[in-house]
Amino acid sequence: MLEKAMFWKQESSIYTSELNSVNSIFTKLIKRLEKIRTKVLTAKAKNSKQISKLTTENNKLLDIDDSIQAQIKKYEGMMI
C-alpha cells in the first residue's frame, strides 16, 4: 500500500509539472494574442477615422457636383 502511495506522489508531481508547463505556454499564447488584438483594434480605429474623413470629403465633392450639374442645366435652359 505504501508503494502505491509513493508511486502516486511521484506521478502527481510529474503531472503537476506538466500542467504548469502547459499553463505557461497558454499564458504566453494569450499574451501574444492580446498584443495582436490591441494592434488590430488600433488599426481599425485609425481606418475608421480615415473612412470618416474620406466620407466627409466625398460628401463635399458630391455637393459641388450637384451644384455644377444645376448650373449646367440652368445654362442649357438659356440656350436657343
PDB file with SEQRES, HELIX, SHEET and CRYST1 records, atoms N, CA, C and O in Angstrom:
SEQRES   1 A   80  MET LEU GLU LYS ALA MET PHE TRP LYS GLN GLU SER SER          
SEQRES   2 A   80  ILE TYR THR SER GLU LEU ASN SER VAL ASN SER ILE PHE          
SEQRES   3 A   80  THR LYS LEU ILE LYS ARG LEU GLU LYS ILE ARG THR LYS          
SEQRES   4 A   80  VAL LEU THR ALA LYS ALA LYS ASN SER LYS GLN ILE SER          
SEQRES   5 A   80  LYS LEU THR THR GLU ASN ASN LYS LEU LEU ASP ILE ASP          
SEQRES   6 A   80  ASP SER ILE GLN ALA GLN ILE LYS LYS TYR GLU GLY MET          
SEQRES   7 A   80  MET ILE                                                      
HELIX    1 AA1 LEU A    2  MET A   78  1                                  77    
CRYST1    1.000    1.000    1.000  90.00  90.00  90.00 P 1           1          
ATOM      1  N   MET A   1       0.820  -1.192   0.000  1.00  0.00           N  
ATOM      2  CA  MET A   1       0.000   0.000   0.000  1.00  0.00           C  
ATOM      3  C   MET A   1       0.862   1.253   0.000  1.00  0.00           C  
ATOM      4  O   MET A   1       0.560   2.230  -0.686  1.00  0.00           O  
ATOM      5  N   LEU A   2       1.934   1.213   0.774  1.00  0.00           N  
ATOM      6  CA  LEU A   2       2.851   2.344   0.843  1.00  0.00           C  
ATOM      7  C   LEU A   2       3.494   2.586  -0.512  1.00  0.00           C  
ATOM      8  O   LEU A   2       3.732   3.731  -0.896  1.00  0.00           O  
ATOM      9  N   GLU A   3       3.775   1.505  -1.237  1.00  0.00           N  
ATOM     10  CA  GLU A   3       4.375   1.642  -2.567  1.00  0.00           C  
ATOM     11  C   GLU A   3       3.423   2.379  -3.507  1.00  0.00           C  
ATOM     12  O   GLU A   3       3.857   3.231  -4.283  1.00  0.00           O  
ATOM     13  N   LYS A   4       2.132   2.059  -3.444  1.00  0.00           N  
ATOM     14  CA  LYS A   4       1.150   2.729  -4.304  1.00  0.00           C  
ATOM     15  C   LYS A   4       1.070   4.214  -3.972  1.00  0.00           C  
ATOM     16  O   LYS A   4       0.976   5.052  -4.868  1.00  0.00           O  
ATOM     17  N   ALA A   5       1.108   4.532  -2.689  1.00  0.00           N  
ATOM     18  CA  ALA A   5       1.045   5.936  -2.274  1.00  0.00           C  
ATOM     19  C   ALA A   5       2.274   6.687  -2.764  1.00  0.00           C  
ATOM     20  O   ALA A   5       2.157   7.821  -3.228  1.00  0.00           O  
ATOM     21  N   MET A   6       3.440   6.081  -2.669  1.00  0.00           N  
ATOM     22  CA  MET A   6       4.678   6.721  -3.128  1.00  0.00           C  
ATOM     23  C   MET A   6       4.652   6.887  -4.644  1.00  0.00           C  
ATOM     24  O   MET A   6       5.080   7.914  -5.171  1.00  0.00           O  
ATOM     25  N   PHE A   7       4.147   5.872  -5.338  1.00  0.00           N  
ATOM     26  CA  PHE A   7       4.049   5.949  -6.796  1.00  0.00           C  
ATOM     27  C   PHE A   7       3.146   7.118  -7.187  1.00  0.00           C  
ATOM     28  O   PHE A   7       3.491   7.916  -8.058  1.00  0.00           O  
ATOM     29  N   TRP A   8       1.991   7.209  -6.537  1.00  0.00           N  
ATOM     30  CA  TRP A   8       1.051   8.286  -6.860  1.00  0.00           C  
ATOM     31  C   TRP A   8       1.653   9.651  -6.540  1.00  0.00           C  
ATOM     32  O   TRP A   8       1.442  10.609  -7.284  1.00  0.00           O  
ATOM     33  N   LYS A   9       2.400   9.749  -5.443  1.00  0.00           N  
ATOM     34  CA  LYS A   9       3.027  11.017  -5.067  1.00  0.00           C  
ATOM     35  C   LYS A   9       4.017  11.447  -6.144  1.00  0.00           C  
ATOM     36  O   LYS A   9       4.053  12.619  -6.520  1.00  0.00           O  
ATOM     37  N   GLN A  10       4.818  10.514  -6.642  1.00  0.00           N  
ATOM     38  CA  GLN A  10       5.779  10.838  -7.696  1.00  0.00           C  
ATOM     39  C   GLN A  10       5.052  11.189  -8.991  1.00  0.00           C  
ATOM     40  O   GLN A  10       5.401  12.162  -9.659  1.00  0.00           O  
ATOM     41  N   GLU A  11       4.051  10.401  -9.341  1.00  0.00           N  
ATOM     42  CA  GLU A  11       3.299  10.647 -10.572  1.00  0.00           C  
ATOM     43  C   GLU A  11       2.569  11.991 -10.503  1.00  0.00           C  
ATOM     44  O   GLU A  11       2.539  12.733 -11.485  1.00  0.00           O  
ATOM     45  N   SER A  12       1.990  12.299  -9.359  1.00  0.00           N  
ATOM     46  CA  SER A  12       1.235  13.552  -9.250  1.00  0.00           C  
ATOM     47  C   SER A  12       2.157  14.753  -9.397  1.00  0.00           C  
ATOM     48  O   SER A  12       1.753  15.769  -9.963  1.00  0.00           O  
ATOM     49  N   SER A  13       3.386  14.660  -8.901  1.00  0.00           N  
ATOM     50  CA  SER A  13       4.307  15.787  -9.063  1.00  0.00           C  
ATOM     51  C   SER A  13       4.715  15.939 -10.527  1.00  0.00           C  
ATOM     52  O   SER A  13       4.937  17.057 -10.992  1.00  0.00           O  
ATOM     53  N   ILE A  14       4.816  14.828 -11.258  1.00  0.00           N  
ATOM     54  CA  ILE A  14       5.113  14.889 -12.694  1.00  0.00           C  
ATOM     55  C   ILE A  14       3.946  15.549 -13.421  1.00  0.00           C  
ATOM     56  O   ILE A  14       4.147  16.414 -14.274  1.00  0.00           O  
ATOM     57  N   TYR A  15       2.722  15.137 -13.081  1.00  0.00           N  
ATOM     58  CA  TYR A  15       1.538  15.732 -13.718  1.00  0.00           C  
ATOM     59  C   TYR A  15       1.439  17.224 -13.408  1.00  0.00           C  
ATOM     60  O   TYR A  15       1.107  18.031 -14.275  1.00  0.00           O  
ATOM     61  N   THR A  16       1.730  17.571 -12.166  1.00  0.00           N  
ATOM     62  CA  THR A  16       1.692  18.976 -11.775  1.00  0.00           C  
ATOM     63  C   THR A  16       2.699  19.777 -12.578  1.00  0.00           C  
ATOM     64  O   THR A  16       2.394  20.874 -13.045  1.00  0.00           O  
ATOM     65  N   SER A  17       3.882  19.242 -12.740  1.00  0.00           N  
ATOM     66  CA  SER A  17       4.920  19.918 -13.518  1.00  0.00           C  
ATOM     67  C   SER A  17       4.492  20.078 -14.973  1.00  0.00           C  
ATOM     68  O   SER A  17       4.680  21.141 -15.565  1.00  0.00           O  
ATOM     69  N   GLU A  18       3.919  19.026 -15.546  1.00  0.00           N  
ATOM     70  CA  GLU A  18       3.460  19.089 -16.933  1.00  0.00           C  
ATOM     71  C   GLU A  18       2.322  20.101 -17.093  1.00  0.00           C  
ATOM     72  O   GLU A  18       2.286  20.854 -18.066  1.00  0.00           O  
ATOM     73  N   LEU A  19       1.401  20.111 -16.138  1.00  0.00           N  
ATOM     74  CA  LEU A  19       0.298  21.077 -16.193  1.00  0.00           C  
ATOM     75  C   LEU A  19       0.811  22.510 -16.080  1.00  0.00           C  
ATOM     76  O   LEU A  19       0.330  23.402 -16.780  1.00  0.00           O  
ATOM     77  N   ASN A  20       1.777  22.729 -15.208  1.00  0.00           N  
ATOM     78  CA  ASN A  20       2.364  24.059 -15.078  1.00  0.00           C  
ATOM     79  C   ASN A  20       3.037  24.483 -16.377  1.00  0.00           C  
ATOM     80  O   ASN A  20       2.952  25.643 -16.781  1.00  0.00           O  
ATOM     81  N   SER A  21       3.704  23.538 -17.023  1.00  0.00           N  
ATOM     82  CA  SER A  21       4.355  23.824 -18.297  1.00  0.00           C  
ATOM     83  C   SER A  21       3.330  24.193 -19.365  1.00  0.00           C  
ATOM     84  O   SER A  21       3.512  25.159 -20.107  1.00  0.00           O  
ATOM     85  N   VAL A  22       2.263  23.422 -19.434  1.00  0.00           N  
ATOM     86  CA  VAL A  22       1.198  23.704 -20.406  1.00  0.00           C  
ATOM     87  C   VAL A  22       0.542  25.049 -20.099  1.00  0.00           C  
ATOM     88  O   VAL A  22       0.277  25.832 -21.011  1.00  0.00           O  
ATOM     89  N   ASN A  23       0.281  25.316 -18.832  1.00  0.00           N  
ATOM     90  CA  ASN A  23      -0.317  26.599 -18.449  1.00  0.00           C  
ATOM     91  C   ASN A  23       0.584  27.762 -18.832  1.00  0.00           C  
ATOM     92  O   ASN A  23       0.102  28.812 -19.259  1.00  0.00           O  
ATOM     93  N   SER A  24       1.876  27.581 -18.682  1.00  0.00           N  
ATOM     94  CA  SER A  24       2.831  28.621 -19.063  1.00  0.00           C  
ATOM     95  C   SER A  24       2.756  28.900 -20.560  1.00  0.00           C  
ATOM     96  O   SER A  24       2.781  30.055 -20.986  1.00  0.00           O  
ATOM     97  N   ILE A  25       2.665  27.848 -21.347  1.00  0.00           N  
ATOM     98  CA  ILE A  25       2.555  28.001 -22.804  1.00  0.00           C  
ATOM     99  C   ILE A  25       1.268  28.744 -23.157  1.00  0.00           C  
ATOM    100  O   ILE A  25       1.283  29.661 -23.978  1.00  0.00           O  
ATOM    101  N   PHE A  26       0.155  28.348 -22.535  1.00  0.00           N  
ATOM    102  CA  PHE A  26      -1.121  29.015 -22.813  1.00  0.00           C  
ATOM    103  C   PHE A  26      -1.090  30.481 -22.379  1.00  0.00           C  
ATOM    104  O   PHE A  26      -1.644  31.345 -23.060  1.00  0.00           O  
ATOM    105  N   THR A  27      -0.445  30.757 -21.255  1.00  0.00           N  
ATOM    106  CA  THR A  27      -0.339  32.135 -20.784  1.00  0.00           C  
ATOM    107  C   THR A  27       0.428  32.986 -21.788  1.00  0.00           C  
ATOM    108  O   THR A  27       0.018  34.106 -22.093  1.00  0.00           O  
ATOM    109  N   LYS A  28       1.540  32.464 -22.305  1.00  0.00           N  
ATOM    110  CA  LYS A  28       2.318  33.190 -23.316  1.00  0.00           C  
ATOM    111  C   LYS A  28       1.495  33.394 -24.581  1.00  0.00           C  
ATOM    112  O   LYS A  28       1.520  34.472 -25.175  1.00  0.00           O  
ATOM    113  N   LEU A  29       0.770  32.368 -24.991  1.00  0.00           N  
ATOM    114  CA  LEU A  29      -0.070  32.462 -26.184  1.00  0.00           C  
ATOM    115  C   LEU A  29      -1.153  33.526 -26.008  1.00  0.00           C  
ATOM    116  O   LEU A  29      -1.404  34.319 -26.916  1.00  0.00           O  
ATOM    117  N   ILE A  30      -1.784  33.541 -24.853  1.00  0.00           N  
ATOM    118  CA  ILE A  30      -2.831  34.532 -24.577  1.00  0.00           C  
ATOM    119  C   ILE A  30      -2.253  35.942 -24.624  1.00  0.00           C  
ATOM    120  O   ILE A  30      -2.872  36.846 -25.185  1.00  0.00           O  
ATOM    121  N   LYS A  31      -1.071  36.139 -24.041  1.00  0.00           N  
ATOM    122  CA  LYS A  31      -0.438  37.464 -24.055  1.00  0.00           C  
ATOM    123  C   LYS A  31      -0.126  37.900 -25.484  1.00  0.00           C  
ATOM    124  O   LYS A  31      -0.343  39.059 -25.838  1.00  0.00           O  
ATOM    125  N   ARG A  32       0.376  36.989 -26.300  1.00  0.00           N  
ATOM    126  CA  ARG A  32       0.667  37.319 -27.702  1.00  0.00           C  
ATOM    127  C   ARG A  32      -0.609  37.671 -28.453  1.00  0.00           C  
ATOM    128  O   ARG A  32      -0.640  38.633 -29.221  1.00  0.00           O  
ATOM    129  N   LEU A  33      -1.656  36.892 -28.232  1.00  0.00           N  
ATOM    130  CA  LEU A  33      -2.935  37.170 -28.889  1.00  0.00           C  
ATOM    131  C   LEU A  33      -3.509  38.514 -28.445  1.00  0.00           C  
ATOM    132  O   LEU A  33      -4.095  39.237 -29.251  1.00  0.00           O  
ATOM    133  N   GLU A  34      -3.341  38.848 -27.167  1.00  0.00           N  
ATOM    134  CA  GLU A  34      -3.815  40.144 -26.675  1.00  0.00           C  
ATOM    135  C   GLU A  34      -3.053  41.288 -27.335  1.00  0.00           C  
ATOM    136  O   GLU A  34      -3.643  42.320 -27.655  1.00  0.00           O  
ATOM    137  N   LYS A  35      -1.734  41.115 -27.543  1.00  0.00           N  
ATOM    138  CA  LYS A  35      -0.943  42.143 -28.233  1.00  0.00           C  
ATOM    139  C   LYS A  35      -1.413  42.302 -29.672  1.00  0.00           C  
ATOM    140  O   LYS A  35      -1.551  43.421 -30.167  1.00  0.00           O  
ATOM    141  N   ILE A  36      -1.656  41.184 -30.338  1.00  0.00           N  
ATOM    142  CA  ILE A  36      -2.146  41.227 -31.723  1.00  0.00           C  
ATOM    143  C   ILE A  36      -3.504  41.914 -31.760  1.00  0.00           C  
ATOM    144  O   ILE A  36      -3.757  42.743 -32.634  1.00  0.00           O  
ATOM    145  N   ARG A  37      -4.370  41.579 -30.827  1.00  0.00           N  
ATOM    146  CA  ARG A  37      -5.712  42.178 -30.782  1.00  0.00           C  
ATOM    147  C   ARG A  37      -5.622  43.683 -30.575  1.00  0.00           C  
ATOM    148  O   ARG A  37      -6.368  44.439 -31.196  1.00  0.00           O  
ATOM    149  N   THR A  38      -4.717  44.123 -29.709  1.00  0.00           N  
ATOM    150  CA  THR A  38      -4.530  45.554 -29.479  1.00  0.00           C  
ATOM    151  C   THR A  38      -4.102  46.251 -30.762  1.00  0.00           C  
ATOM    152  O   THR A  38      -4.604  47.327 -31.086  1.00  0.00           O  
ATOM    153  N   LYS A  39      -3.175  45.639 -31.494  1.00  0.00           N  
ATOM    154  CA  LYS A  39      -2.722  46.217 -32.762  1.00  0.00           C  
ATOM    155  C   LYS A  39      -3.864  46.274 -33.769  1.00  0.00           C  
ATOM    156  O   LYS A  39      -4.012  47.261 -34.489  1.00  0.00           O  
ATOM    157  N   VAL A  40      -4.666  45.224 -33.821  1.00  0.00           N  
ATOM    158  CA  VAL A  40      -5.801  45.181 -34.749  1.00  0.00           C  
ATOM    159  C   VAL A  40      -6.811  46.275 -34.402  1.00  0.00           C  
ATOM    160  O   VAL A  40      -7.299  46.973 -35.291  1.00  0.00           O  
ATOM    161  N   LEU A  41      -7.122  46.425 -33.125  1.00  0.00           N  
ATOM    162  CA  LEU A  41      -8.089  47.444 -32.713  1.00  0.00           C  
ATOM    163  C   LEU A  41      -7.568  48.852 -32.989  1.00  0.00           C  
ATOM    164  O   LEU A  41      -8.338  49.737 -33.362  1.00  0.00           O  
ATOM    165  N   THR A  42      -6.261  49.063 -32.808  1.00  0.00           N  
ATOM    166  CA  THR A  42      -5.663  50.360 -33.111  1.00  0.00           C  
ATOM    167  C   THR A  42      -5.753  50.652 -34.598  1.00  0.00           C  
ATOM    168  O   THR A  42      -6.111  51.761 -34.996  1.00  0.00           O  
ATOM    169  N   ALA A  43      -5.429  49.660 -35.424  1.00  0.00           N  
ATOM    170  CA  ALA A  43      -5.515  49.828 -36.881  1.00  0.00           C  
ATOM    171  C   ALA A  43      -6.957  50.071 -37.307  1.00  0.00           C  
ATOM    172  O   ALA A  43      -7.218  50.886 -38.192  1.00  0.00           O  
ATOM    173  N   LYS A  44      -7.887  49.369 -36.681  1.00  0.00           N  
ATOM    174  CA  LYS A  44      -9.309  49.539 -37.006  1.00  0.00           C  
ATOM    175  C   LYS A  44      -9.766  50.955 -36.681  1.00  0.00           C  
ATOM    176  O   LYS A  44     -10.476  51.575 -37.474  1.00  0.00           O  
ATOM    177  N   ALA A  45      -9.368  51.467 -35.528  1.00  0.00           N  
ATOM    178  CA  ALA A  45      -9.741  52.830 -35.141  1.00  0.00           C  
ATOM    179  C   ALA A  45      -9.155  53.840 -36.122  1.00  0.00           C  
ATOM    180  O   ALA A  45      -9.823  54.797 -36.514  1.00  0.00           O  
ATOM    181  N   LYS A  46      -7.909  53.621 -36.511  1.00  0.00           N  
ATOM    182  CA  LYS A  46      -7.261  54.513 -37.481  1.00  0.00           C  
ATOM    183  C   LYS A  46      -8.001  54.466 -38.816  1.00  0.00           C  
ATOM    184  O   LYS A  46      -8.251  55.505 -39.427  1.00  0.00           O  
ATOM    185  N   ASN A  47      -8.346  53.272 -39.264  1.00  0.00           N  
ATOM    186  CA  ASN A  47      -9.083  53.125 -40.522  1.00  0.00           C  
ATOM    187  C   ASN A  47     -10.455  53.785 -40.443  1.00  0.00           C  
ATOM    188  O   ASN A  47     -10.891  54.429 -41.398  1.00  0.00           O  
ATOM    189  N   SER A  48     -11.128  53.630 -39.325  1.00  0.00           N  
ATOM    190  CA  SER A  48     -12.445  54.244 -39.152  1.00  0.00           C  
ATOM    191  C   SER A  48     -12.344  55.761 -39.233  1.00  0.00           C  
ATOM    192  O   SER A  48     -13.206  56.418 -39.817  1.00  0.00           O  
ATOM    193  N   LYS A  49     -11.295  56.309 -38.648  1.00  0.00           N  
ATOM    194  CA  LYS A  49     -11.078  57.758 -38.698  1.00  0.00           C  
ATOM    195  C   LYS A  49     -10.844  58.204 -40.137  1.00  0.00           C  
ATOM    196  O   LYS A  49     -11.390  59.218 -40.571  1.00  0.00           O  
ATOM    197  N   GLN A  50     -10.028  57.445 -40.880  1.00  0.00           N  
ATOM    198  CA  GLN A  50      -9.772  57.774 -42.285  1.00  0.00           C  
ATOM    199  C   GLN A  50     -11.047  57.653 -43.112  1.00  0.00           C  
ATOM    200  O   GLN A  50     -11.313  58.492 -43.972  1.00  0.00           O  
ATOM    201  N   ILE A  51     -11.826  56.624 -42.855  1.00  0.00           N  
ATOM    202  CA  ILE A  51     -13.085  56.429 -43.586  1.00  0.00           C  
ATOM    203  C   ILE A  51     -14.017  57.611 -43.327  1.00  0.00           C  
ATOM    204  O   ILE A  51     -14.640  58.126 -44.255  1.00  0.00           O  
ATOM    205  N   SER A  52     -14.112  58.037 -42.080  1.00  0.00           N  
ATOM    206  CA  SER A  52     -14.964  59.173 -41.736  1.00  0.00           C  
ATOM    207  C   SER A  52     -14.504  60.431 -42.460  1.00  0.00           C  
ATOM    208  O   SER A  52     -15.316  61.177 -43.007  1.00  0.00           O  
ATOM    209  N   LYS A  53     -13.199  60.658 -42.459  1.00  0.00           N  
ATOM    210  CA  LYS A  53     -12.635  61.836 -43.133  1.00  0.00           C  
ATOM    211  C   LYS A  53     -12.925  61.778 -44.632  1.00  0.00           C  
ATOM    212  O   LYS A  53     -13.339  62.775 -45.224  1.00  0.00           O  
ATOM    213  N   LEU A  54     -12.710  60.617 -45.242  1.00  0.00           N  
ATOM    214  CA  LEU A  54     -12.949  60.474 -46.678  1.00  0.00           C  
ATOM    215  C   LEU A  54     -14.434  60.568 -47.019  1.00  0.00           C  
ATOM    216  O   LEU A  54     -14.794  61.085 -48.077  1.00  0.00           O  
ATOM    217  N   THR A  55     -15.287  60.079 -46.145  1.00  0.00           N  
ATOM    218  CA  THR A  55     -16.731  60.186 -46.365  1.00  0.00           C  
ATOM    219  C   THR A  55     -17.155  61.650 -46.361  1.00  0.00           C  
ATOM    220  O   THR A  55     -17.944  62.077 -47.204  1.00  0.00           O  
ATOM    221  N   THR A  56     -16.630  62.412 -45.413  1.00  0.00           N  
ATOM    222  CA  THR A  56     -16.930  63.844 -45.353  1.00  0.00           C  
ATOM    223  C   THR A  56     -16.453  64.540 -46.621  1.00  0.00           C  
ATOM    224  O   THR A  56     -17.176  65.343 -47.210  1.00  0.00           O  
ATOM    225  N   GLU A  57     -15.222  64.225 -47.036  1.00  0.00           N  
ATOM    226  CA  GLU A  57     -14.672  64.818 -48.254  1.00  0.00           C  
ATOM    227  C   GLU A  57     -15.504  64.421 -49.475  1.00  0.00           C  
ATOM    228  O   GLU A  57     -15.778  65.248 -50.345  1.00  0.00           O  
ATOM    229  N   ASN A  58     -15.896  63.166 -49.529  1.00  0.00           N  
ATOM    230  CA  ASN A  58     -16.713  62.676 -50.643  1.00  0.00           C  
ATOM    231  C   ASN A  58     -18.065  63.394 -50.691  1.00  0.00           C  
ATOM    232  O   ASN A  58     -18.543  63.751 -51.768  1.00  0.00           O  
ATOM    233  N   ASN A  59     -18.671  63.601 -49.538  1.00  0.00           N  
ATOM    234  CA  ASN A  59     -19.951  64.311 -49.486  1.00  0.00           C  
ATOM    235  C   ASN A  59     -19.810  65.750 -49.985  1.00  0.00           C  
ATOM    236  O   ASN A  59     -20.689  66.260 -50.680  1.00  0.00           O  
ATOM    237  N   LYS A  60     -18.701  66.400 -49.626  1.00  0.00           N  
ATOM    238  CA  LYS A  60     -18.456  67.758 -50.117  1.00  0.00           C  
ATOM    239  C   LYS A  60     -18.312  67.761 -51.632  1.00  0.00           C  
ATOM    240  O   LYS A  60     -18.846  68.639 -52.311  1.00  0.00           O  
ATOM    241  N   LEU A  61     -17.587  66.773 -52.163  1.00  0.00           N  
ATOM    242  CA  LEU A  61     -17.421  66.680 -53.615  1.00  0.00           C  
ATOM    243  C   LEU A  61     -18.753  66.418 -54.310  1.00  0.00           C  
ATOM    244  O   LEU A  61     -19.005  66.955 -55.389  1.00  0.00           O  
ATOM    245  N   LEU A  62     -19.596  65.607 -53.706  1.00  0.00           N  
ATOM    246  CA  LEU A  62     -20.926  65.360 -54.273  1.00  0.00           C  
ATOM    247  C   LEU A  62     -21.765  66.638 -54.287  1.00  0.00           C  
ATOM    248  O   LEU A  62     -22.505  66.890 -55.238  1.00  0.00           O  
ATOM    249  N   ASP A  63     -21.647  67.441 -53.229  1.00  0.00           N  
ATOM    250  CA  ASP A  63     -22.359  68.721 -53.193  1.00  0.00           C  
ATOM    251  C   ASP A  63     -21.877  69.645 -54.311  1.00  0.00           C  
ATOM    252  O   ASP A  63     -22.683  70.301 -54.971  1.00  0.00           O  
ATOM    253  N   ILE A  64     -20.569  69.694 -54.520  1.00  0.00           N  
ATOM    254  CA  ILE A  64     -20.008  70.509 -55.606  1.00  0.00           C  
ATOM    255  C   ILE A  64     -20.511  69.998 -56.946  1.00  0.00           C  
ATOM    256  O   ILE A  64     -20.888  70.788 -57.811  1.00  0.00           O  
ATOM    257  N   ASP A  65     -20.520  68.677 -57.123  1.00  0.00           N  
ATOM    258  CA  ASP A  65     -21.008  68.085 -58.372  1.00  0.00           C  
ATOM    259  C   ASP A  65     -22.472  68.449 -58.610  1.00  0.00           C  
ATOM    260  O   ASP A  65     -22.857  68.791 -59.728  1.00  0.00           O  
ATOM    261  N   ASP A  66     -23.285  68.376 -57.558  1.00  0.00           N  
ATOM    262  CA  ASP A  66     -24.701  68.746 -57.689  1.00  0.00           C  
ATOM    263  C   ASP A  66     -24.842  70.208 -58.106  1.00  0.00           C  
ATOM    264  O   ASP A  66     -25.669  70.549 -58.951  1.00  0.00           O  
ATOM    265  N   SER A  67     -24.024  71.061 -57.499  1.00  0.00           N  
ATOM    266  CA  SER A  67     -24.066  72.484 -57.835  1.00  0.00           C  
ATOM    267  C   SER A  67     -23.675  72.713 -59.295  1.00  0.00           C  
ATOM    268  O   SER A  67     -24.308  73.506 -59.992  1.00  0.00           O  
ATOM    269  N   ILE A  68     -22.641  72.025 -59.751  1.00  0.00           N  
ATOM    270  CA  ILE A  68     -22.197  72.149 -61.146  1.00  0.00           C  
ATOM    271  C   ILE A  68     -23.282  71.639 -62.087  1.00  0.00           C  
ATOM    272  O   ILE A  68     -23.565  72.265 -63.109  1.00  0.00           O  
ATOM    273  N   GLN A  69     -23.884  70.516 -61.749  1.00  0.00           N  
ATOM    274  CA  GLN A  69     -24.971  69.959 -62.575  1.00  0.00           C  
ATOM    275  C   GLN A  69     -26.130  70.956 -62.680  1.00  0.00           C  
ATOM    276  O   GLN A  69     -26.712  71.136 -63.749  1.00  0.00           O  
ATOM    277  N   ALA A  70     -26.452  71.595 -61.562  1.00  0.00           N  
ATOM    278  CA  ALA A  70     -27.543  72.577 -61.560  1.00  0.00           C  
ATOM    279  C   ALA A  70     -27.199  73.758 -62.461  1.00  0.00           C  
ATOM    280  O   ALA A  70     -28.057  74.256 -63.191  1.00  0.00           O  
ATOM    281  N   GLN A  71     -25.947  74.207 -62.410  1.00  0.00           N  
ATOM    282  CA  GLN A  71     -25.521  75.316 -63.271  1.00  0.00           C  
ATOM    283  C   GLN A  71     -25.569  74.918 -64.738  1.00  0.00           C  
ATOM    284  O   GLN A  71     -25.992  75.704 -65.586  1.00  0.00           O  
ATOM    285  N   ILE A  72     -25.135  73.691 -65.040  1.00  0.00           N  
ATOM    286  CA  ILE A  72     -25.172  73.211 -66.432  1.00  0.00           C  
ATOM    287  C   ILE A  72     -26.609  73.215 -66.941  1.00  0.00           C  
ATOM    288  O   ILE A  72     -26.878  73.693 -68.044  1.00  0.00           O  
ATOM    289  N   LYS A  73     -27.525  72.690 -66.147  1.00  0.00           N  
ATOM    290  CA  LYS A  73     -28.938  72.658 -66.564  1.00  0.00           C  
ATOM    291  C   LYS A  73     -29.482  74.074 -66.749  1.00  0.00           C  
ATOM    292  O   LYS A  73     -30.244  74.342 -67.678  1.00  0.00           O  
ATOM    293  N   LYS A  74     -29.082  74.971 -65.857  1.00  0.00           N  
ATOM    294  CA  LYS A  74     -29.524  76.365 -65.948  1.00  0.00           C  
ATOM    295  C   LYS A  74     -29.055  76.981 -67.264  1.00  0.00           C  
ATOM    296  O   LYS A  74     -29.835  77.622 -67.968  1.00  0.00           O  
ATOM    297  N   TYR A  75     -27.774  76.783 -67.594  1.00  0.00           N  
ATOM    298  CA  TYR A  75     -27.225  77.371 -68.820  1.00  0.00           C  
ATOM    299  C   TYR A  75     -27.767  76.679 -70.067  1.00  0.00           C  
ATOM    300  O   TYR A  75     -27.945  77.311 -71.109  1.00  0.00           O  
ATOM    301  N   GLU A  76     -28.028  75.374 -69.954  1.00  0.00           N  
ATOM    302  CA  GLU A  76     -28.635  74.676 -71.094  1.00  0.00           C  
ATOM    303  C   GLU A  76     -30.030  75.238 -71.377  1.00  0.00           C  
ATOM    304  O   GLU A  76     -30.450  75.323 -72.531  1.00  0.00           O  
ATOM    305  N   GLY A  77     -30.734  75.614 -70.328  1.00  0.00           N  
ATOM    306  CA  GLY A  77     -32.066  76.192 -70.488  1.00  0.00           C  
ATOM    307  C   GLY A  77     -32.029  77.569 -71.131  1.00  0.00           C  
ATOM    308  O   GLY A  77     -33.020  77.998 -71.723  1.00  0.00           O  
ATOM    309  N   MET A  78     -30.913  78.264 -71.027  1.00  0.00           N  
ATOM    310  CA  MET A  78     -30.778  79.594 -71.609  1.00  0.00           C  
ATOM    311  C   MET A  78     -30.398  79.545 -73.085  1.00  0.00           C  
ATOM    312  O   MET A  78     -30.501  80.543 -73.798  1.00  0.00           O  
ATOM    313  N   MET A  79     -29.958  78.370 -73.533  1.00  0.00           N  
ATOM    314  CA  MET A  79     -29.531  78.261 -74.936  1.00  0.00           C  
ATOM    315  C   MET A  79     -30.751  78.266 -75.853  1.00  0.00           C  
ATOM    316  O   MET A  79     -31.816  77.766 -75.490  1.00  0.00           O  
ATOM    317  N   ILE A  80     -30.583  78.829 -77.026  1.00  0.00           N  
ATOM    318  CA  ILE A  80     -31.670  78.904 -78.011  1.00  0.00           C  
ATOM    319  C   ILE A  80     -31.553  77.764 -78.979  1.00  0.00           C  
ATOM    320  O   ILE A  80     -32.372  77.642 -79.891  1.00  0.00           O  
TER     321      ILE A  80                                                      
END                                                                             
